[in-house]
Amino acid sequence: MDDRLKELMQELGNAINESLSDSDRIAAAIGEIKSSGYDVFLVLEATIGFNKRTDSDDDDDSSGSGPIHFEAPDKVRWTSQDEKFLKALKIAVDEEAK
């Protein structure tokens, strides 16, 4: 992977982190959880793929403004802490998703 792509990936990560940190909605939700007596940790996982375009990719949008696709794994591995946390938020976990 070339240095420029590494730099761009780091910038993307920083932008995502900054947007989450600056979110009033996320801060309010975390504040409510903390005021209920819980410690909060947030782990997000995103898979971002990169494909080098070639000259033959005429039908691609060369402006770079096309959609970004995130892929989730087929199966999510829930820990007991995950389940407790989701239940505390009154979020049901589908048994097939475990």
N, C-alpha and C positions, 0 to 999 in steps of 0.2 A: 504494500500500500504506500503510495507516495506521500511525502510530507504535507503537501497542500490538502489532500483529502483528509489526512489526520487532523489538520488544523480546522477544516470545515466541520468535521464530525465533532470536535471539541466545542466549537462555537454552537453547533446545534444542541449539544448537551447542556451547555451553559444557558442557552435561550430557554430550553424547556424547564430547567431548574429555576431560573429567574421568574418565569411566568407562574410556576407553582408557588414560589415563595411570595410573590406579590399578590396572590389571589386573596381578596378579602373573604370570599366564600369559603375557601379552604381554611384560612386562619380562624374564621368564626366556628366552623365545624370542629376543628382541633381544640379551640378554646372551650367549647361546650363539653367535649370529652374530658379535657383536663379538669374542668370545674366539677365534673362528676366523680373525680378522684382517680382517674386513670392516667397512666403514662401513655404517650402516643409515639408510635414510630410508623413511618410511611415508606414502603418500598414499592416502587413501580418498575416494571420491566417492559421494555419496548424492543422489538426487533426491527431494525431499519436496514434495508438491503440497498446495495449500490451496484449498478451495472454500468460499465463503461460503454458509452455509445460509440458506434462506428459510423463511418461515412455512409454506409448502406441503410442506416436507420432514418430514412427520409420521412416516415410517417410519425416520428416522435416529435413532441413539442420541444424545440431547441431553446426556448426561452427559460426553461427550468422552473416554470410556474405551474407545472402539472401537479396532480394530487400526490400526496405522500401516503403510502399504504403501510399499515402496521399489521403484523401477523402475530396472532396469539397461538400458543401451543395447543395441540388437540386436547390434552388433559392438563388440568391444574392440580398440583399436589398441595392440599390444604393441611396445615399442621393443626394441632388442637388449639393453639393460640389463635390461629386464623379464624377457626370456627367460633371460638368464644367472642372474638372481636366482632365478627359479623353478626352474631346473635345479639350482642349488646347494642348494635345499631339497628336491630330488628330486620336484618337481611337474611332471608332464607337461602340455604345452600342446597342446590339440587343434588341428590345422592349420586346421580350419574356423572356429575362434574368432578367428583372426588377422585 
